[in-house]
Amino acid sequence: MNEWKGKVLSFLSKNYGFFILAVILFWLKTYIAYQTEFNLGIENAMQQFLLLINPLSSAVFFMGLALFAKGRRSFVWIIIIDLLLTIVLFANMVYYRFFSDFITLPNIKEASSLGEQSGSIGALMNWTDALYFLDIIFLIGLLVFRVVKPNKEARIRARKTVGVLVLGVAMFFANLGLAEIDRPELLTRTFDRTYIVKYLGMTNFQLYDAVKSTQNSTQRALADSSDVNEVLNYTKSNYAAPNPEYFGKAKGKNVIYIHLESFQQFLIGYKLHGEEVTPFINSFFKDKNTFSFTNFYHQTGQGKTSDAEMMLENSLFGLPQGSAFSTKGKNTYQSAPAILGQQGYDSAVFHGNYKSFWNRDEIYKQFGYNHFFDASYYDMNEKDVSNYGLKDKPFFQESEKYIETLKQPFYAKFITLTNHFPYPISEDEATIKPAETGDASVDSYFQTARYLDESVKSFVQYLKDSGLYENSVIVMYGDHYGISDNHAQAMSKVLGTDYDAYQNAQAQRVPFMVRVPGVEGGVKDTYGGEIDILPTLLHLLGTDTKNYVQLGNDLLSKDAKQVVPFRNGDFITPAYSMIGGKFYNQKTGEEITTETDAMKATKDNVAKELELSDEVLQGDLLRFYTPEGFKKTDPSKYNYNNKNKTTSTDKESTDETSTETK
């Protein structure tokens, strides 16, 4: 026994022995994380095999770099590289628990401050997470307590180390070759990061993402005026002419957007403990003058709330990686505030957070917003502030005095905050008991949704009392999901059905309600998404969108195409949907095993639409095209500083910036 133990310790005291141990431990914990922390949709034995082997190539290559050092330093570098790879894995685990997605390079660039997210991040972490660092502690212990005793001068020959690196590269290409058999064009035609992680591994995904991000960053420099022609041809050929019955029916009216944070459609009419969770929003949904859409979906990606705003203001999708608000804040846009501003509209955004959150203070200037009432305009006392800013009730109350400074007609957007993960609420503010699913964030979600409902009710009452209600188009919309698919068990209890991939896709419905004074509305079953909001609104206001670069359709048009693309390339139509690469009957939820020509054509068209949207944003193509009658926005004429408050620059730089998990 002692002899065997001595041989093991002798082996581990050599550079390659310690290296092999570190690789094996990292490989095992990564595979455990794959199985327990992520929903990667393993469907067959080949995918299971690839999931098992894919951590190896990157572990061998990167830890192999440490073998260039000699003696003890080689061991130390193995541990450091192991730690860095573990941090990447762990960060993605925590991120995935809320977003059901993986961290990309733009996300990291946007993470200038995480202070405002501390509550959300804390709610996503468990004490068991420390187990993922046990192998690091074990390796350090072997070295510190001299269980292994590296020779100070021992060094692996350079050509053998190069051989290890070549082995790592060869393992990657073997992995990629097998992946291509199961998933052709894996690296050239995919919007879904899950596929890359499932087939090639977490570390290799991060490398792939870095390459794609670098390519995207050079796209603007290489773009020229001819690139916009393909986009124009596409938007004109997919244009849905306005319905004469509704075109211009809201002409000259104010526009008031009420952004319902993390509000999903299933809340409409939902009863908990015998009570309606959102009684006021339910009544607005059924108002005789409200157009309400039951098959309306959010289409956000990693930018979450900022993606919703991008679609709302521009009818362009968010980016496949990161937030366009943060990375494309200097682009040229043809946004709603600018279009309406050139028709005599004043415009403003109201938000109880600091102005540089999501880079809003820069991109709103490009959109053409005249005013931005951010946190510096509000009383940000400790009692009234939650994780992301001012709570909704004081936010709406304090906003009233600022609305009265706007000239009519105006275009105004109110961004709420309280109904945000992890949905904290005090007992004295909760007016409905929590749900009883056993999932804390799901249970309190209904309480913060009720708080939001009460906030909106009070604000609408103000609009009625002030006379604005009957002179304004009021739009309420949900920006993105509130409950991710990581809470499937709890959602099964909430919805009373098995919460599989198909059901999760259906749960991405969010409210879209447009109330037009004097116009008979109604509940519509038309399929659409956030990309369709702008053309729908502009046609109601009497502005034709034919010459604008807008990828959405007017949902009141008889020609609306009713295809809802998701940012990962999936889509939903009234007849069928594609979820995770599989087709389903949209009415029954049954899987369709045979792909028809129509399905393939829809899939190709969705991919093309997403690609063109990306080209517009990455290449800043709208700088090359100005529609007739529209003037390019001059951002230099806007100043969002609150002249009545003296807030230190240092305070703003630390408190205002964040990568919002909204």
Buried (B, 14 or more C-beta within 10 A) or exposed (E): EEEEEEEEBEBBBBBBBBBBBBBEBBBEBBBEBBEEBBBBBBEEEBBEBBBBBBBBBBBBBBBBBBBBBBBBBBBBBBBEBBBEBBEBBBBBBBBBBBBBBBBBBBBBBBBBBEEBBEBBBEBBEEEEEEEBBEBBEEBBEBBEEEEBEBEEEEBBEEEEBEBBBEBBEEBBEEBBEBBEEBBEEBBEEBBBBBBBBBBBBBBBBBBBBEEBBEEBEEBBEEBEEEBBEBBBEBBEEBBBBBBEEBBBBBEEBBBBBBBBBBBBBBBBBBEBEEEBBBBBBBBBBBEEBBBBBBBBBBBBBBBBBBBBBBBBBBBBBBBBBBBBBBBBBEBBBBBBBBBBBBBEBBBBBBBBBBBBBBBBBBBBBBBBBBBBBBBBBBEBEEEBBBBBBBBBBBBBBBBBEBBEEBEEBBBBBBBBBBBBBBBBBEEEBBEBEBBEBEBBBBBBBBBBBBBBBBBBBBBBEBBEEEEBBEBBBBBBBBBBBBBBBBBBEBBBBBBEEEBEBBBBBBBBBBBBBBBBBEBEBEEBEBBBBBBBBBBBBBBBBBBBBEBBBBBBBBBBBEEBBBBBBBBBBBBBBBBBBBBBBBBBEBEEBEEBEEEEEEBEEBBEBBBEBBBBBBBBBBBBBBBBBEBEEBEBBEBEEBEBEBEEEEBEEEEBEEBBBBBBBB
